[in-house]
Amino acid sequence: MNNEHLVNRDEFSFNLHQYGWNDKLNQLKQNSLFKSLPHGRIATVHRTCYEIVSENGLLQCELTGNMLFGKSAYELPCTGDWIIFQQFEEDKGIIVDMLPRERVLVRKKNGTISDKQAIAAYIDKALIVQSLDSNFNMRRAERFAVQIFEANIQPILVLNKADLDFDHGTIAEATKHFQLRMPVYLTSIHQPETITALRSSIGTGETVVLVGSSGVGKSSLVNALCEKPAVHTSAISESTGKGRHTSTRRQMVEMTDAGILIDTPGVREFGLATDGTETLTDTLDMKDYVGLCRFKDCTHHNEPGCAVLEAVKNGNLDQKIYQNYLKLEREIDHFSTSSHQKRKKERSQSKLLNEYKKLLGVRR
């Protein structure tokens, strides 16, 4: 592997309590067959090689054959996972086990119908970063928020590049339904007081992931929060006026006397990977209207006595929010149906395989 991509050892304190290690994780470790071996947390993933932060330092680890070939792509370790490893050199080891995941941020894997991709695990908070320029898109922020709430992670809306000229009234109106559900911060790396305010929301031992599209300033924001150049950034493009895509992988960095940040590559597509719409109505602040519908099974499409449609009609519910609800609902239904069909097919194939094995046993 090219050494220029390796994490800088000087960026880590190797104090795993700052990384979130606690008594609950220790209890989970006691259930492993490898509980006597050291544990660590995945800082970065390089295909089949993993950068591990441990009390023994920073190690490059690979998976055992059983883990590599016995797990699906979704089940393989991702950034933030806690693992158990066997060390065989000063800075090398083998991952032999992975602790059960919690608070996993996922998305639909690109190019698939029903496969999930794990972005990061053991996340406490997620910064949904939007920039106050032409990149501003509340519909995209709503999409992120649905998946974040589904994972039982606390979202925070970060409106970045607040030093630019923007219409405060328009932004306030566009984000008012989020302000009831999560903290909202206006930030700029050129206004240190805004960074200080955001930094104060991150506690020691907490893990915070940043999500957003390319060019919203996530990497620059990470460096400002860490008070050091922790990740690479690039200049604004002169042709488009937007920041260039700089993060190429999910990367964990340590804040000074605080928590852990995970920078993620900007995404053009963030497909929802959830089976229910209840989180959707909660995220879009539609829950109160849903409870007032005449019919309990109301789809909020064209039924008489639908409180949601009435709220749209009288202006209490933004038409754009409702249209996004319909779009995301269709996406969730499609993913849910496809996932169910996939599981049904897998069960059928497993049953046929078991019957075939029994048949072979009889013939012998």
Secondary structure, 3 states (H helix, E strand, C coil): CCHHHCCCHHHCCCCCCCCCCCHHHHHHHCCCCCCCCCEEEEEEEECCEEEEEECCEEEEEEECHHHHHHCCCCCCCCCCCEEEEEEEECCEEEEEEECCCCCCEEEECCCCCCCEEEEECCCCEEEEEEECCCCCCHHHHHHHHHHHHHCCCEEEEEEECCCCCCCHHHHHHHHHHHHCCCCEEECCCCCHHHHHHHHCCCCCCCEEEEECCCCCCHHHHHHHHHCCCCCCCCCECCCCCCECCCCCCCEEEECCCCCEEEECCCCCCCECCCCCCHHHHHHCCCHHHHCCCCCCCCCCCCCCCCHHHHHHHCCCCCHHHHHHHHHHHHHHHHHHHHHHHHHHHHHHHHHHHHHHHHHHHHHC
